[in-house]
Amino acid sequence: MEFTQTQYETSSLELFDFIENSPSSFHAIHQAAALLTSDGFTELEEGHLWNLEKGGKYFVRRNGSALIGFKIPKEDYKNYQIIASHSDSPSFRLKENPEMKAGGGCVKLNVERYGGMLCAPWFDRPLSIAGKVMVREGNRFVSRLVNLDRDLVMMVNLAIHMNRKSNDGYTFNAQKDLLPLFGQDCEDGSLKRLVAQALGVEEAAVVGTDLYLYNRMPGTIWGANREFISAPRLDDLQCAFSSLKALTESLNRDSVSVCAIFDNEEVGSQTRQGALSTFLSDVLTRIASNMGRSREEYLTSLASSFMVSADNGHAIHPNHGEVCDPVNQPRLGGGVLIKFAGNQRYTTDSVSYTLFRSILDDEGIPCQVFFNRSDLPGGSTLGNLSTSQVSIPTVDIGAAQLAMHSPYETGSVRDTLHLIRAMSAFYSHTIQSEGRGCYTVKKSSAP
């Protein structure tokens, strides 16, 4: 099916709106919850008993930075169809007592790196601060989101006159070079006052914080034919947003459709809200229990389930084609990326590739294949980690992009809609194992 430029741009603009309102992983999950709530999903609490009903739509949050949404068919289900992505992006986390006095009356902030970012693009651009704050209310401690939402800090470069070798390659020292300028002749505790003012509370009520820097530049559509997009945090909010849209737009009478958005992928996923946690398996087992299934019946349905691990990948770079695989060279706008790796950092194999590719082909959705160069190890994602908790066939996909882990990444105006279509098609099909290496794939839209 062909789409118009207007349709591609509309999806990109919706993505930009989601990203702009998601300056931290906590805000991204808040946006995800709002999107699902507006579509009639009911929020659950992990610490409460669940009373799920057939035909129900639900979601649950963990730590305010991870979320799992799901739709239960009206009739007895056969399996789980899962899409997993992540809410976090490389950034800088503020340490406690962050204000540091420097020369010329300047005040800088003490931060530490979160994830593996490209450092140089963070310099000389307006940044702000957002995240989660614990606020004391009497004898209660309440989690609140905060976004200072203005041009507030900046990492400033050392002039070339003082570092003549700056264009010859430079190794950044995280404790010296990467501390942002906050103000001049500021009173002690100025940042805490700004946070308290933004929350409308007394300074003393602000107890604990998880605050991060973020790039203030809005997303944009650009290029000779408006073929490119650039925005902060495309990796991985493009996949998270697309999976949420697909979950709300698709129907399936045979499978439980599950959308999992984990946190902390950029630092290894080894947290209670990461892909290595029990979050997904906890939710799936509670669904089975609420539907009256035994442990044996749960494992039977799990054996016939399927997961899509959705995390962006790399397009061939116009100036550095030599770092791409010599045969498999994905392009921007070329369709959904299906990612392979012999070291199993991507989980795609002949089975998961064939099953997922068959859905894309049936729906006329373009796709392309990604491999790293054999002498470059590449990155990892959440599919191979999540399957250590929920062991099911998994395919790794994403959108092709450039400048991954920059604070301003580049992709194609077409690929958000490609992702939404691919994920909707996946949710509208049921993949089942017949045993002994045989599988069936059929469309299973609800009446």
SULTAKA-V460385 format. One record per run of one state. SS is the DSSP state (helix for helix, strand for strand, loop for the rest). FROM is the first residue (numbers start at 1). TO is the last residue. If there is no record, write none. Layout:
ss-><SS | SS>
from-><FROM | FROM>
to-><TO | TO>
This chain:
ss-><loop | helix | loop | helix | loop | strand | loop | strand | loop | strand | loop | strand | loop | strand | loop | helix | strand | loop | helix | strand | loop | strand | loop | strand | loop | strand | loop | helix | loop | helix | loop | strand | loop | helix | loop | helix | strand | loop | strand | loop | strand | loop | helix | loop | strand | loop | helix | loop | helix | loop | helix | loop | strand | loop | strand | loop | helix | strand | loop | strand | loop | helix | loop | strand | loop | strand | loop | helix | loop | strand | loop | strand | loop | strand | loop | helix | loop | strand | loop | strand | loop>
from-><1 | 5 | 21 | 25 | 39 | 42 | 45 | 57 | 63 | 66 | 72 | 79 | 87 | 91 | 102 | 103 | 106 | 115 | 120 | 123 | 124 | 127 | 138 | 140 | 148 | 153 | 156 | 160 | 163 | 166 | 169 | 181 | 185 | 190 | 200 | 203 | 206 | 216 | 220 | 223 | 228 | 232 | 234 | 250 | 255 | 263 | 265 | 268 | 279 | 291 | 295 | 304 | 306 | 311 | 313 | 315 | 321 | 324 | 325 | 336 | 340 | 350 | 364 | 367 | 371 | 372 | 373 | 383 | 387 | 393 | 399 | 400 | 403 | 409 | 413 | 415 | 428 | 429 | 436 | 438 | 444>
to-><4 | 20 | 24 | 38 | 41 | 44 | 56 | 62 | 65 | 71 | 78 | 86 | 90 | 101 | 102 | 105 | 114 | 119 | 122 | 123 | 126 | 137 | 139 | 147 | 152 | 155 | 159 | 162 | 165 | 168 | 180 | 184 | 189 | 199 | 202 | 205 | 215 | 219 | 222 | 227 | 231 | 233 | 249 | 254 | 262 | 264 | 267 | 278 | 290 | 294 | 303 | 305 | 310 | 312 | 314 | 320 | 323 | 324 | 335 | 339 | 349 | 363 | 366 | 370 | 371 | 372 | 382 | 386 | 392 | 398 | 399 | 402 | 408 | 412 | 414 | 427 | 428 | 435 | 437 | 443 | 447>
